[in-house]
């Protein structure tokens, strides 16, 4: 799977996810006025990199032709995959990310109707 990542420590994104337990989630994402796409997201401290601030990192399962800096990113949390953990190697981290993408993608096949949710079609 091809994954594009949007990482943010943006106060609004962190505040929106503040009620969630740290960990890995799956859901639908939309960049700007583009299509609604499958995604997985990490909410937490990213222990692999010893971050000192909470962040939200969205991995969109799609290959973009360029960057999307400055675009609005909307993400709908639909389910929980696992706790966030630290890995022994970068290879182990990449393997787990690929497994998370597969698990999240399969789970989203049961929620296709939510791609048409007003959250995406009529953003505020």
ZIVEN-V567973 format. One record per run of one state. SS is the DSSP state (H for helix, E for strand, C for the rest). FROM is the first residue (numbers start at 0). TO is the last residue. If there is no record, write none. Layout:
BEGIN
SS;FROM;TO / SS;FROM;TO
END
This chain:
BEGIN
C;0;2 / E;3;7 / C;8;9 / H;10;15 / C;16;21 / E;22;30 / C;31;34 / E;35;43 / C;44;45 / H;46;48 / C;49;53 / E;54;59 / C;60;71 / E;72;81 / C;82;88 / H;89;107 / C;108;110 / H;111;115 / C;116;116 / H;117;120 / C;121;123
END
